[in-house]
């Protein structure tokens, strides 16, 4: 038998079939600025309509979904991790005040299954549509020997644009400013190594077990990361004077909030001001993990934080039905969470 690429583990025909299967899904994300179609060597995006900016600046971000993918692969629930991938990238770049322009993805697997990976693309497309951020390109790598069977990994890349004089950097934040939190949908895409250790190893739970109400653990864990692009684009369109924003990801409150604070400033947060999702109530009750560790790892119900003056906070609360004042900026230089530290 002669040696060929397919017998070596790479199926070019399956790759071509995959592109054919996802073509309409990918094109469903396009807007008037996308030039060309799927399958070329590069993606084209027309920026000539981006007018009225004094000093246009491109803003980029890249991220993955972490070990949340392991839960998705093990349960064969693959249609939501694509939403996570988009959210992790676009939620990061909008903290600067940037409007997402376009998105690219990278998928690597041991053995390509067009059916399975097309479900992932469906989620990516959903995230892109919600964010008005077309999926203009991507790479799917079949890498036998690097990944086991149909296991896979994902990476996403988002590019946005802002006007430099309007960039939101956090440098204007001062003591007395108000923190507005926007609720999360659950665990989002961080802390899953700890979550999997807790649920599957320490508690011995199975994916189909009920974790609260009538919700199975697998669905609680795989609830997609909330996309905050519509929220922030709405606030910016309304002229809200935002001083700083934080996407609560890995590192929780303690590591993410200081990233936008001027030196010498801190924050005080009152957990009683926001609703704790059911998954976190379960973790608090069953895990034995110290609350401070939970706030260092998870979002604890707040996925996005905005620093503004009080008058602007009042406007935000009227505009967003999932936002609340959760604390204030202090001059302590520390992140203080009432009842936790």
C-alpha positions in Angstrom: 0.0 0.0 0.0 1.4 3.4 -1.0 1.8 6.1 1.5 -0.5 9.1 1.1 -1.8 12.1 3.2 -5.1 10.5 4.1 -3.4 7.3 5.5 -1.1 9.7 7.4 -4.1 11.1 9.2 -5.0 14.2 7.2 -8.2 14.0 5.1 -8.2 16.8 2.5 -11.6 15.8 1.2 -13.1 16.1 4.6 -11.6 19.5 4.9 -13.1 20.6 1.6 -16.5 19.2 2.7 -16.2 21.2 6.0 -15.7 24.4 4.1 -18.7 23.6 1.9 -20.9 22.8 4.9 -20.1 26.0 6.8 -20.2 28.4 3.8 -23.8 29.7 4.4 -23.3 29.9 8.2 -20.1 32.0 7.8 -21.7 34.3 5.2 -24.7 34.8 7.6 -22.3 37.0 9.7 -21.3 39.3 6.8 -22.2 43.0 6.6 -21.7 45.4 3.7 -18.0 45.9 4.6 -17.0 42.3 3.9 -15.5 41.7 0.4 -15.3 38.3 -1.2 -16.4 35.0 0.3 -15.1 32.0 2.2 -12.2 30.0 0.8 -9.7 32.6 -0.3 -6.2 33.1 1.0 -7.2 36.2 3.0 -10.3 38.0 4.3 -11.1 41.5 3.0 -12.9 44.2 5.1 -13.7 47.6 3.6 -12.9 50.4 6.1 -13.8 53.3 3.7 -17.1 53.8 5.5 -15.4 54.4 8.8 -15.7 58.2 8.6 -15.8 61.0 11.1 -12.8 59.9 13.2 -10.1 62.3 14.1 -7.5 59.6 14.6 -8.6 56.0 13.8 -6.9 53.3 15.8 -7.3 49.5 15.3 -7.7 47.5 18.5 -7.1 43.7 18.6 -7.5 40.9 21.0 -7.1 37.1 21.0 -8.3 34.4 23.4 -9.5 30.9 23.7 -12.1 29.0 25.7 -9.8 27.1 28.0 -10.8 23.8 29.6 -14.5 24.5 29.1 -13.8 22.8 25.8 -13.2 19.6 27.7 -16.7 19.6 29.1 -18.1 20.4 25.6 -16.2 17.6 24.0 -17.0 15.0 26.7 -20.7 15.8 26.5 -20.8 16.4 22.7 -22.5 19.8 23.2 -20.6 21.8 20.7 -22.9 24.5 19.5 -22.2 27.0 22.3 -18.4 27.1 22.7 -18.2 29.1 19.6 -20.2 31.8 21.3 -17.8 31.7 24.2 -14.9 32.1 21.8 -16.3 35.3 20.2 -17.3 36.7 23.6 -13.9 36.2 25.2 -12.3 38.2 22.4 -14.9 41.0 21.7 -15.6 41.6 25.4 -11.9 42.3 25.9 -11.6 44.8 23.1 -14.7 46.8 23.9 -13.3 47.8 27.3 -11.3 50.4 25.3 -14.4 51.8 23.7 -13.6 50.1 20.4 -16.3 48.9 18.0 -15.6 45.3 16.8 -15.0 45.1 13.1 -14.3 41.5 12.2 -13.4 38.1 13.7 -11.1 35.2 12.7 -10.9 31.7 14.2 -8.3 28.9 14.5 -9.4 25.3 15.1 -7.0 22.5 15.6 -8.0 18.8 15.9 -6.5 15.4 15.7 -9.2 14.1 13.3 -11.5 16.5 11.4 -15.2 15.8 11.6 -17.0 18.3 9.4 -20.3 17.6 11.3 -18.8 18.3 14.7 -16.8 21.3 13.7 -19.7 22.8 11.8 -21.6 22.9 15.1 -18.7 24.9 16.6 -18.9 27.3 13.7 -22.6 27.7 14.2 -21.8 29.1 17.7 -19.0 31.3 16.4 -21.4 32.7 13.8 -24.1 33.4 16.4 -21.6 35.3 18.5 -20.4 37.3 15.5 -24.0 38.2 14.5 -24.9 39.4 18.0 -21.6 41.5 18.0 -22.0 42.8 14.4 -18.5 41.4 13.8 -18.3 39.3 10.6 -16.3 36.1 10.5 -13.9 37.0 7.7 -11.5 34.1 7.9 -10.1 31.2 9.8 -7.9 28.2 9.8 -8.8 24.5 10.5 -5.8 22.4 11.1 -6.0 18.6 11.2 -3.0 17.5 13.3 -2.8 13.8 13.9 -0.5 13.0 16.8 -0.9 16.4 18.3 -4.5 15.9 19.5 -6.2 12.7 20.6 -8.9 11.6 18.1 -11.5 14.3 17.5 -10.4 16.4 20.5 -9.8 20.0 19.4 -8.7 23.4 20.6 -9.9 26.9 19.6 -8.5 30.4 19.3 -10.2 33.5 18.3 -9.0 36.9 17.0 -11.1 40.1 17.1 -10.2 43.4 15.5 -12.0 46.7 16.3 -11.7 50.4 15.8 -11.9 53.5 17.9 -11.1 57.2 17.6 -8.0 57.8 19.7 -9.3 60.9 21.5 -12.2 58.9 22.7 -10.2 55.8 23.9 -11.3 54.6 27.3 -8.2 53.9 29.3 -9.2 54.3 33.0 -6.8 57.1 33.6 -9.6 59.5 34.5 -11.0 57.2 37.2 -10.8 58.8 40.7 -12.0 58.1 44.2 -15.7 58.6 44.5 -16.6 57.3 41.1 -19.3 54.6 40.9 -19.0 51.1 39.7 -21.8 49.7 37.6 -21.8 45.9 37.2 -23.5 44.1 34.3 -24.7 40.6 35.2 -23.0 37.5 33.9 -24.7 34.4 32.5 -22.8 32.0 34.8 -19.3 30.7 34.8 -18.5 32.2 31.4 -15.2 30.7 30.2 -12.8 31.0 33.2 -12.1 28.8 36.2 -13.0 25.6 34.5 -10.0 23.7 35.7 -11.2 24.4 39.3 -14.9 23.8 38.4 -14.2 20.4 36.8 -12.0 19.4 39.7 -14.8 20.3 42.1 -17.8 18.9 40.3 -16.4 15.8 38.7 -13.6 14.8 41.1 -14.4 16.1 44.5 -18.2 15.8 44.3 -18.2 12.8 41.9 -21.0 14.3 39.8 -21.9 13.3 36.3 -22.7 15.7 33.4 -26.4 14.6 33.5 -26.8 15.1 37.3 -29.2 17.9 38.4 -27.2 20.8 39.9 -30.1 23.2 40.7 -33.9 23.2 39.8 -34.2 20.9 36.8 -30.9 22.0 35.2 -28.3 19.4 34.4 -24.7 20.0 35.3 -23.6 19.9 31.7 -25.9 22.7 30.7 -25.1 24.8 33.7 -21.4 24.6 32.9 -21.8 25.2 29.2 -24.1 28.2 29.4 -22.5 30.6 26.9 -20.4 33.6 27.9 -22.5 36.7 27.8 -21.8 39.1 24.9 -21.5 42.7 26.2 -21.1 44.3 22.8 -24.7 45.4 22.4 -24.7 46.8 26.0 -21.5 48.9 25.5 -22.3 50.1 21.9 -25.7 51.3 23.2 -24.1 53.2 26.1 -21.5 54.8 23.8 -24.2 55.7 21.2 -26.1 57.4 24.0 -23.1 59.5 24.9 -22.5 58.0 28.4 -19.2 59.3 29.8 -17.4 56.1 30.6 -14.1 56.4 32.5 -13.1 52.8 32.5 -14.3 49.3 31.9 -13.4 45.8 33.0 -14.1 42.4 31.6 -14.1 40.0 34.5 -12.2 36.9 33.2 -9.4 34.8 34.7 -8.2 36.4 37.9 -11.7 37.4 38.9 -12.2 40.7 40.7 -8.8 40.9 42.4 -6.7 40.7 39.3 -8.8 42.3 36.6 -10.1 45.5 38.2 -6.6 46.9 39.0 -5.7 46.7 35.3 -7.7 49.9 34.6 -7.2 51.7 37.9 -4.8 54.7 38.2 -2.0 54.2 40.8 -3.3 54.7 44.4 -6.9 54.0 43.7 -8.9 50.9 44.7 -12.4 49.8 44.8 -15.0 48.6 47.4 -17.6 46.2 46.2 -20.8 45.1 48.0 -21.8 41.5 46.9 -25.3 42.2 48.3 -26.0 44.5 45.4 -25.9 41.9 42.6 -27.6 38.6 42.1 -25.6 35.4 42.6 -26.4 32.9 39.8 -27.6 29.5 40.9 -24.3 27.8 39.9 -22.4 30.0 42.3 -24.8 29.4 45.1 -24.2 25.7 44.6 -20.4 26.2 44.5 -20.5 28.3 47.7 -22.6 25.7 49.5 -20.8 22.5 48.4 -17.2 23.4 47.5 -15.6 24.4 50.8 -13.5 26.9 48.7 -12.7 30.1 50.5 -14.9 33.0 49.2 -11.8 35.1 48.5 -10.5 32.4 46.2 -13.9 32.3 44.4 -13.7 36.0 43.7 -10.1 35.6 42.5 -11.1 32.8 40.0 -14.8 33.5 38.9 -17.0 36.4 38.0 -19.5 35.6 40.8 -22.4 37.0 38.8 -20.8 40.2 37.4 -19.1 39.8 34.0 -18.5 43.4 33.2 -17.8 46.5 35.3 -18.1 50.2 34.2 -16.5 53.1 36.2 -18.5 56.4 35.9 -19.6 59.3 37.9 -22.9 59.0 39.8 -25.0 60.9 37.2 -23.8 58.6 34.5 -24.5 55.6 36.6 -28.1 56.6 36.9 -28.4 56.9 33.1 -26.8 53.4 32.6 -29.3 51.8 35.1 -32.2 53.2 33.0 -30.7 52.0 29.7 -29.7 48.5 30.8 -32.0 46.1 32.6 -29.2 43.8 33.7 -27.0 46.5 35.4 -26.7 47.7 39.0 -24.4 49.9 41.1 -22.2 47.4 42.9 -19.6 49.6 44.5 -17.3 52.6 44.3 -13.8 53.7 43.7 -11.6 54.4 46.8 -8.2 55.8 47.6 -7.0 52.7 49.4 -5.2 51.2 46.4 -6.8 47.8 47.1 -9.7 45.7 45.9 -12.1 45.3 48.9 -15.1 43.0 48.7 -17.4 43.4 51.7 -17.7 40.3 53.8 -14.9 38.6 51.9 -11.7 40.5 52.8 
